[in-house]
Amino acid sequence: MLEQPQENLDPRAFYAWFWRGIFIGAFLLVLITGFSIINRLWLGWGEWWIWILLVFTIILTLLEAIIIPKLRLKFWRYELNEEEIDIQHGILIIKRSLIPMIRVQHVDTEHGPILRRFGLATLRIYTAGTTHRIPALDAQNAHALRRQIAYLAQVSDEDV
Amino acid sequence: MKMSEFQRQHPLMIPYKAGKQFFGIILPIILISLLTGLREGEFSIGWTHLLGVLGVFCLFLFYNFLEWFFFYYQVVDGILHIRSGILIKNERYIRPERIQAINTRAGIFLRIFNLLTLTVETAGGSGEAELNITALRAEEAERLEKKLAINSENMSPTEPQTCTGNAFSLSPRDIIISGLTSGNFLILFSILGVILSQAYPIIPDWFWDFVFLFVSERGPVIVGFLILILLLLSWIISSIKEIVQLGKFSVYRSGDEIKIAWGLIEKKSMSLEAHRVQAISLEEGILRLPWRLREVKPEIVGRATEGGEEASVLYPLLRPEDTPEFIQSILPEFSWREKLKPLPQRARIRYIFRTTILFFLLSLIFSLIPFFQPYGLLTLILIPPALYYGNIRFKETGWAIEDNYIFIQNRLLARQISIIPYSNIQDLRLTINPLQRRKRLATLQVGVASSPNARIFKLKDIDQETARQFWYWFSRSRS
């Protein structure tokens, strides 16, 4: 329908998301182990449902750690010029957003422990009321983009 | 100058506010205790009760005396300075450029003494954003308002547009129509129902004997009849309430200022800067649909959240033939267009499906579970109307792009036509889900700033070609 935005996310994003998926899976595993111990000791409810939970957790972890990050990385695109920011994302449901520079109220970058480990950062763009983000950019690049957007948003000076 | 000295509010503020708080807090308690007392059959008011109530009122009086005593205000160089607080002292300076709106209000009690309440609204969503000066002499309020308004006008960077200073006001006939068609009676109906079910012990026995006499013979008829009476009653009451509240509604535009005044008995007024109106919606309620009578609702940015309920309406009843003139004279920043473009035919089935699916699932459940038989099957009756309603929703959804405006028409129960100027759109979003992709459809979302929360206008299942058109229209680098 429309030509795609040009830029991709940093490929390292895959590793960051991979580890996040693994951590989520590990956390669920700990929970399940805890439940099954409690079950053995006090409840004595039978064990089949624990196996179901385990299978469920493995599938979820595979999805969260490998399949979704791959697809997400493939479908996340953005493009930026002097007048606007164009973001496209979504695996099944494709979402395309257009944010004029003059509507940007402020921009910030953010990175949690996993993202920082891989030298990545998330860029967030705020308008009067809505928020948009570009996740897992190269940290240097994210900071540069932040400065650039802040500059451009200030320069283009239509009234709000 | 007198204005540059600290002033107190008018002393009548004390009984006024005390009375207001008293009736607001104590009266419901008294009523409830009376009702429960009646129910339990022990009903007596002694001197002690009356004294107790009087004592509470005196406490309210004393508290408000202190409030009055410690409240001062003054305007120095256009800056409103307010000093208040009994124990916790509070000093506030309000710069004119931060003032968003100045309203005056006068209840029946205050009006007898020619007094007003002045409300100063400043930017920001918190409760701190609104400031009341209760009980001012009318001339004093006017002087204060002028002093603050003149200053804020001087500071405001935008050139006031040359506007003819047009006014629109509701004719008495329209006031009555507006009351009769407001559709608020359904809420009142449910409230009355609850009250009736609570209060039935105090209805005399002979009435119930009378009712049961009929119920035993033709039960459903009489119950239906009772419901009908209740409906009619709540319709009449809510109509009168609406007429009294919105009576003498008028809106006036001069420069950047929109002034609204309303109220038959309790007169209220408020003013707001036109540039804060980000988008407007014309809403045609169900009872008004046949005549396409509209209520004009604004999306306003930067307003205090408190006490703004009535201000959510710019005009309560607009006729189709008056609409272009209204927009042109009151809101010239907006545009009007009667005919909108329809959605593509292939979107129809999606609208019908979305509307019907819930009813369908519900009736499936009710028809399959034996517990609900045989009445569960009755829910199947709901499906044809749901299909019909879905089709109506499809037919009444429309759009247009004209110059610098987007028009979006949606139908839920009411029909709503929204007008959004290009310069007020914060962002634009297109989404395509897999089912839409097969049919070359897309959903459009347009974000507009509004207080306290942003408003997102949605248009579902437009042709992808249309979506593209919206995109290019909005894009600054590609158009």
Interface residues (C-beta under 8 A of the other chain):
Chain A: M1 L2 N81 E82 E83 E84 G90 L92 I93 I94 K95 R96 S97 L98 I99 P100 R103 T127 A128 G129 T130 H132 E158 D159 V160
Chain B: T158 H275 V301 S423 I425 Q426 D427 L428 R429 L430 T431 I432 N433 P434 R437 A442 G447 V448 A449 S450 N453 A454 R455 I456 Q464 A467 R468 W471 F474 S475 R476 S477
